[in-house]
């Protein structure tokens, strides 16, 4: 297998109208949730373009969400630039693949690898409970109210019992 031609990776702002999705993408997206996240946090993770084809290999959900937000009117989210009647977004350029098949394989890997790691439910619940105690809005993070309640329940019960977050399990217990 030969190495793909490489360039120095760089971030460029491109108008949404100039960004072409991959020919095929089997990943479904939670469009409304992605829109809510972008409105809340701004645009944080750039899309990735395959220089060999000029099409995306990562960021299709973000592209769809931004198109919907732009088409609905209003101001662009943080880190998005208004350019006439379009929005310019950060795109990682300088990435090429040795073939269209390798680009598709990367598209699949980019979408599949993160969820494979799963969650450390104890640490997740603790973080969510800590954020909740600070009155941080937990909506739009990816968990519904029932899931949030289940994850945070062990920490809320400890506080309700007056333990102030539970006892220290000691140095030999991973958290």
Secondary structure, 3 states (H helix, E strand, C coil): CCCCCCCCCEEEEEEHHHCECCCCCCCCCCHHHHHHHHHHHCCCCCEEEECCCCEEEECHHHHHHHHHHHHCCCCCCCCCEEECCEEEEEEEEEECCCCHHHHHHHHHHHHHHHHHCCCCHHHHHHHHHHHHHCCCCCCCCCCCHHHHHHHHHHHHHHHHCCCCCCCCCCCCCCC
